[in-house]
Amino acid sequence: MQDLTYSLTQLTKHNRDGSYKTQADRLDTLTLIGNQLVELGWKQLHARDLKGRHVNRLVARWKQEGLSHATIRNRLAVIRWVLRKVGNPGAIPATNTVYELEPRSSVATESKAATLDRDKWAQIGDPYVRMSLELQESFGLRRDESLLLRPHQADQGQWLVLKDTWCKGKRPRAIPIITAAQREVLDRAKALVSTDASMIPAHLNLKQQRNKYTYWVSRVGLTPGHSLRHAHAQHRFAVLAGYPAPVAGGSAPSDREADTTARLIVSAELGHSRSQVTATYVGSAKSPRPPHPG
C-alpha cells in the first residue's frame, strides 16, 4: 500500500466517528482517494500534506469521469474530515462553490417511494436479505439497520426499539408497531434467528452481508431499499396529518399545526434529529401539487 493511502486509512482506524456504515464508507472513499492521488503523480504525500491543488485535480478527474455532483460532494466531505483530523481544516474552502457543484437540496420535489415487488423479492436466494427488505418496508429502516437489527431484543410489544449501535449516527429510537402486518413481519424475523442474533448470518460480518444484500437486489432488479423507507415515511405522514404527503399529491396544509406535528413524529421515527429532514421524504409544506400524469 502506498504511503498516502496508508496514512489516510490509518486515520479511520484511530478516529471511529459515526456508525459502522459511515466508518466503512469513509475507509472505502479514502482508499480510492489515496490511490487516485498516487496515480496523479503524488507518491510521497502524507495525509497532513493535502492542499487545495491536490483536491482541485481530484475534482477535475471526477467531473471528467462523469460522477454526479452528489457523489463529489460526499467525497469532499470525507476530505474535509481528514483535514480536520490532521489540524488543517483551512486547506480547502468550507463550501463547494469554488468547485462549481450544484447545492444539495433537502426538499423532495418528486416521490422516490416504491413498494416491494413481491415477484422479484421471491427470487432472492438469501432468506436474511428477503427478511431485511421486509423490515425496511414495514418499519422504514435504513439498509444497515435492517441487517444489524436483533429482532428478539428490539421487540418491546408495541414498539420496535433500536439500539444506538444499530443506527446511523448512533441515534437510538423507537418505532411504533401499529398494524397486524408489522407484527407478522417482526414475528417471522424472530422465527428466522436465535434470541440474541441479528439479521446477519453467524458466519458473516456486516460488510459481507451488505455485499450479499446489494448483489441480490441488483440481480433480481429491485429498486433500492431506500425507496421503501420513502414509502413508509409518506404513509406515516398521511396517517398522522390526515392527508397525503405533498410530494405524493397532497395539497398545502390548512392546519399547520397538524403538518408540523406529523413531520416531527415521522422525523423521530426515521431517526433524524431535525424535522426539516422529513422534507426529503414527504416534500415541503409549501410544495405545489405535482401535475397529474397525462
C-alpha positions as CSV (number, residue, x, y, z in Angstrom):
1,M,0.0,0.0,0.0
2,Q,1.3,3.5,-0.9
3,D,2.3,5.8,1.9
4,L,-0.5,8.3,1.2
5,T,-3.2,5.6,1.1
6,Y,-1.8,4.0,4.2
7,S,-1.8,7.3,6.1
8,L,-5.3,8.1,5.1
9,T,-6.7,4.8,6.0
10,Q,-4.9,4.8,9.3
11,L,-6.8,7.9,10.3
12,T,-10.1,5.9,10.0
13,K,-8.7,3.3,12.4
14,H,-7.8,5.8,15.1
15,N,-10.9,8.0,14.6
16,R,-14.0,5.9,14.7
17,D,-16.5,8.6,14.2
18,G,-20.1,7.7,13.2
19,S,-21.9,4.4,12.6
20,Y,-20.3,1.2,11.3
21,K,-21.5,2.0,7.8
22,T,-20.2,5.6,8.0
23,Q,-16.8,4.2,9.0
24,A,-16.8,1.6,6.3
25,D,-17.8,4.0,3.6
26,R,-15.2,6.5,4.7
27,L,-12.5,3.9,4.6
28,D,-13.5,2.9,1.0
29,T,-13.5,6.5,-0.1
30,L,-10.1,7.3,1.4
31,T,-8.6,4.2,-0.1
32,L,-9.9,5.4,-3.5
33,I,-8.7,8.9,-3.0
34,G,-5.2,7.8,-1.9
35,N,-4.8,5.5,-4.9
36,Q,-6.0,8.2,-7.3
37,L,-3.7,10.8,-5.9
38,V,-0.8,8.4,-6.4
39,E,-2.0,7.8,-10.0
40,L,-1.9,11.6,-10.5
41,G,1.8,11.6,-9.5
42,W,1.8,12.4,-5.8
43,K,3.5,9.4,-4.4
44,Q,5.3,10.9,-1.4
45,L,2.3,12.7,0.2
46,H,1.1,12.2,3.7
47,A,-2.4,13.0,4.8
48,R,-1.2,16.2,6.6
49,D,0.3,17.4,3.3
50,L,-3.1,17.6,1.4
51,K,-3.6,21.0,-0.2
52,G,-6.1,22.7,-2.4
53,R,-4.2,21.9,-5.6
54,H,-4.5,18.2,-4.9
55,V,-8.2,18.4,-4.3
56,N,-8.7,20.5,-7.4
57,R,-7.1,17.8,-9.5
58,L,-9.3,15.1,-7.9
59,V,-12.4,17.1,-8.5
60,A,-11.4,17.7,-12.2
61,R,-10.9,14.0,-12.6
62,W,-14.2,13.1,-11.0
63,K,-16.1,15.5,-13.3
64,Q,-14.3,14.1,-16.3
65,E,-15.4,10.6,-15.2
66,G,-19.0,11.9,-15.2
67,L,-19.6,11.4,-11.5
68,S,-22.7,13.1,-10.1
69,H,-22.4,16.3,-8.1
70,A,-23.8,14.4,-5.1
71,T,-21.0,11.8,-5.2
72,I,-18.4,14.5,-5.5
73,R,-19.9,16.4,-2.6
74,N,-19.7,13.3,-0.5
75,R,-16.1,12.7,-1.3
76,L,-15.2,16.3,-0.5
77,A,-16.9,15.9,2.9
78,V,-14.6,12.9,3.6
79,I,-11.6,15.0,2.6
80,R,-12.7,17.8,4.9
81,W,-13.0,15.2,7.7
82,V,-9.3,14.2,7.0
83,L,-8.2,17.9,7.1
84,R,-9.9,18.4,10.4
85,K,-8.3,15.4,11.9
86,V,-4.8,16.5,10.8
87,G,-5.4,20.0,12.1
88,N,-5.5,21.7,8.7
89,P,-9.2,22.5,8.1
90,G,-8.5,25.6,6.1
91,A,-6.6,23.8,3.3
92,I,-9.7,23.9,1.1
93,P,-12.8,26.1,1.1
94,A,-15.5,25.3,3.6
95,T,-18.2,25.3,0.8
96,N,-18.3,23.7,-2.6
97,T,-19.0,27.0,-4.5
98,V,-15.4,27.1,-5.8
99,Y,-15.8,23.6,-7.4
100,E,-19.0,24.7,-9.3
101,L,-21.1,22.0,-7.8
102,E,-24.9,22.2,-7.6
103,P,-26.0,22.8,-4.0
104,R,-27.5,19.9,-2.1
105,S,-31.3,20.0,-2.0
106,S,-33.0,18.6,1.1
107,V,-36.6,19.0,-0.2
108,A,-38.1,16.4,-2.4
109,T,-39.9,17.6,-5.5
110,E,-40.9,14.2,-6.8
111,S,-41.6,11.0,-4.9
112,K,-38.9,8.4,-4.5
113,A,-41.2,5.9,-2.8
114,A,-41.7,2.4,-4.1
115,T,-43.4,-0.8,-2.8
116,L,-41.6,-4.1,-2.6
117,D,-42.1,-6.0,-5.8
118,R,-43.1,-9.4,-4.4
119,D,-42.4,-11.3,-7.6
120,K,-38.8,-10.1,-7.8
121,W,-38.4,-10.3,-4.0
122,A,-39.3,-14.0,-4.1
123,Q,-36.4,-14.7,-6.5
124,I,-33.9,-13.7,-3.8
125,G,-32.0,-16.7,-2.7
126,D,-31.0,-15.5,0.7
127,P,-33.7,-15.6,3.4
128,Y,-31.9,-13.0,5.5
129,V,-31.9,-10.5,2.6
130,R,-35.5,-11.1,1.9
131,M,-36.3,-10.5,5.6
132,S,-34.3,-7.4,5.8
133,L,-36.2,-5.9,2.8
134,E,-39.5,-6.7,4.5
135,L,-38.3,-5.0,7.7
136,Q,-37.3,-1.9,5.7
137,E,-40.7,-1.8,4.1
138,S,-42.6,-2.3,7.4
139,F,-40.6,0.0,9.6
140,G,-38.8,2.4,7.4
141,L,-35.4,1.1,8.4
142,R,-32.1,2.0,6.6
143,R,-30.3,-0.9,4.9
144,D,-27.7,-1.4,7.6
145,E,-30.3,-1.0,10.4
146,S,-32.3,-3.9,8.8
147,L,-29.2,-6.0,8.9
148,L,-27.9,-5.2,12.4
149,L,-31.4,-5.4,13.9
150,R,-31.7,-8.0,16.6
151,P,-35.5,-8.7,16.4
152,H,-35.9,-10.5,19.7
153,Q,-34.3,-7.6,21.6
154,A,-36.0,-4.9,19.5
155,D,-39.5,-6.3,20.0
156,Q,-40.9,-4.4,23.0
157,G,-44.5,-5.2,22.5
158,Q,-46.0,-2.0,21.0
159,W,-42.6,-0.7,20.0
160,L,-39.6,-1.7,17.9
161,V,-36.7,-0.3,19.9
162,L,-33.5,0.2,18.0
163,K,-30.2,0.4,20.0
164,D,-27.7,3.1,19.2
165,T,-25.1,0.6,17.7
166,W,-27.6,-0.4,15.1
167,C,-28.4,3.1,13.9
168,K,-26.8,5.8,11.8
169,G,-25.1,8.4,13.9
170,K,-25.7,6.1,16.9
171,R,-29.1,7.7,17.5
172,P,-31.3,5.1,19.2
173,R,-35.1,5.3,18.5
174,A,-38.4,3.6,18.9
175,I,-40.8,2.9,16.1
176,P,-44.5,2.1,16.9
177,I,-45.8,-1.4,16.0
178,I,-49.3,-0.4,14.8
179,T,-50.5,-2.8,12.2
180,A,-51.1,-6.5,12.1
181,A,-48.8,-6.6,9.0
182,Q,-45.9,-5.1,11.0
183,R,-46.4,-7.6,13.8
184,E,-46.5,-10.5,11.3
185,V,-43.2,-9.4,9.7
186,L,-41.5,-9.0,13.0
187,D,-42.6,-12.4,14.3
188,R,-41.3,-14.0,11.1
189,A,-37.9,-12.2,11.6
190,K,-37.8,-13.6,15.2
191,A,-38.5,-17.1,13.9
192,L,-35.6,-16.8,11.4
193,V,-32.9,-16.1,14.0
194,S,-31.9,-17.1,17.6
195,T,-32.8,-14.9,20.5
196,D,-29.5,-13.0,20.6
197,A,-28.9,-12.8,16.8
198,S,-29.1,-10.1,14.2
199,M,-30.3,-10.4,10.6
200,I,-26.7,-11.3,9.6
201,P,-25.9,-15.0,9.5
202,A,-23.5,-16.0,12.2
203,H,-20.7,-16.9,9.8
204,L,-20.7,-13.4,8.1
205,N,-19.9,-9.9,9.2
206,L,-21.8,-6.7,8.3
207,K,-19.7,-5.9,5.2
208,Q,-20.2,-9.4,3.8
209,Q,-23.9,-9.4,4.4
210,R,-24.2,-5.9,2.9
211,N,-22.5,-7.2,-0.2
212,K,-24.9,-10.1,-0.4
213,Y,-27.8,-7.7,0.0
214,T,-26.5,-5.4,-2.8
215,Y,-25.9,-8.5,-5.0
216,W,-29.4,-9.9,-4.7
217,V,-31.2,-6.5,-5.0
218,S,-29.3,-5.9,-8.2
219,R,-29.6,-9.4,-9.6
220,V,-33.4,-9.5,-9.3
221,G,-33.8,-5.9,-10.4
222,L,-35.4,-4.4,-7.3
223,T,-35.4,-0.7,-6.7
224,P,-33.0,0.4,-4.0
225,G,-34.2,-0.4,-0.5
226,H,-34.2,3.2,0.5
227,S,-37.3,3.7,-1.7
228,L,-39.1,1.5,0.8
229,R,-38.1,4.0,3.5
230,H,-39.6,6.8,1.5
231,A,-42.8,4.9,1.0
232,H,-43.0,4.2,4.8
233,A,-42.4,7.8,5.6
234,Q,-45.1,9.0,3.2
235,H,-47.6,6.5,4.6
236,R,-46.9,7.5,8.2
237,F,-47.2,11.2,7.3
238,A,-50.6,10.6,5.6
239,V,-51.9,8.7,8.7
240,L,-50.7,11.4,11.1
241,A,-51.5,14.5,9.1
242,G,-54.8,13.3,7.7
243,Y,-53.8,14.0,4.0
244,P,-51.2,12.7,1.6
245,A,-47.7,14.0,1.7
246,P,-47.1,17.0,-0.6
247,V,-44.6,15.0,-2.8
248,A,-47.3,12.4,-3.2
249,G,-50.0,14.8,-4.4
250,G,-51.2,16.3,-1.1
251,S,-52.3,19.9,-1.1
252,A,-50.7,22.6,1.1
253,P,-51.9,22.1,4.6
254,S,-54.8,24.1,6.0
255,D,-53.8,23.0,9.5
256,R,-50.1,24.0,10.0
257,E,-50.1,22.5,13.5
258,A,-51.1,19.1,12.2
259,D,-48.5,19.3,9.5
260,T,-45.7,20.3,11.9
261,T,-46.7,17.6,14.4
262,A,-46.7,14.9,11.7
263,R,-43.3,16.0,10.5
264,L,-41.8,15.9,14.0
265,I,-43.1,12.3,14.6
266,V,-42.0,11.0,11.2
267,S,-38.6,12.6,11.7
268,A,-38.2,10.9,15.1
269,E,-39.3,7.5,13.8
270,L,-36.9,7.7,10.8
271,G,-34.0,8.5,13.2
272,H,-33.4,12.1,12.2
273,S,-32.6,14.8,14.7
274,R,-34.2,17.7,12.7
275,S,-37.8,17.7,11.5
276,Q,-36.7,19.7,8.4
277,V,-35.0,16.5,7.0
278,T,-38.5,15.0,6.7
279,A,-39.0,17.2,3.6
280,T,-36.5,14.9,1.8
281,Y,-39.2,12.1,2.1
282,V,-42.5,13.9,2.1
283,G,-41.8,17.2,0.4
284,S,-42.3,20.8,1.6
285,A,-45.4,22.1,3.3
286,K,-45.3,24.8,0.6
287,S,-44.7,22.4,-2.3
288,P,-47.2,22.7,-5.1
289,R,-49.3,19.7,-6.1
290,P,-47.4,17.8,-8.8
291,P,-49.2,17.7,-12.1
292,H,-51.3,14.7,-12.9
293,P,-49.5,12.5,-15.5
294,G,-51.1,12.6,-18.9
